[in-house]
């Protein structure tokens, strides 16, 4: 089945230690997104890639970076995680031009910062 | 920017009872609206979407929602709740992003509890 896969599902890191979260998709969608969802809150868009073009939300901290080496993979890098970065990180994809704006979500990676 | 408001952060119903989760939107143009469900420690699963084709939208698991422009509402309903419906439900509106793609702006979510 076509899907969005996130690894790992649970990630523990130390305060200030860089961490990378991974997302891959078999849907061949041209747009990939990263959302941050803190406990008991709604998901919030951090940034997205339209093909190879990176688009950052205005209020996304500089501590968060992303890479998309090819259509299938997208990475979220947190350069110096703080306690406030503990959250669920959701990857999503969509296909531009379908007219539905539907996004397909992965299962998420729960990040704990010690 | 478009936004959605979900009334009621927690809703509790009895198994077999009607489920009604409320969502109101704010948009200057015809919106794309979505309902997603999230189970604990899981990603978001699309229940249904409104893309201006029909005002009554049927989704998965017996859920449906009606787009009412006069009330700026898109409430989610299910005639008979099942224990497996217990989850968090998010209403969302879509904005087209410059540079392509679209941004989902979510409501604050409604936790649905189903009791025996």
Interface residues (C-beta under 8 A of the other chain):
Chain A: X4 X6 X9 X30 X31 X33 X35 X40 X41 X42 X43 X44 X45 X48 X50 X51 X53 X55 X88 X90 X92 X94 X96 X99 X100 X101 X102 X103 X104 X105 X106 X107 X108 X110
Chain B: X32 X34 X36 X41 X42 X43 X44 X45 X46 X49 X51 X90 X94 X96 X97 X98 X99 X100 X101 X102 X103 X104 X106 X107 X108 X109
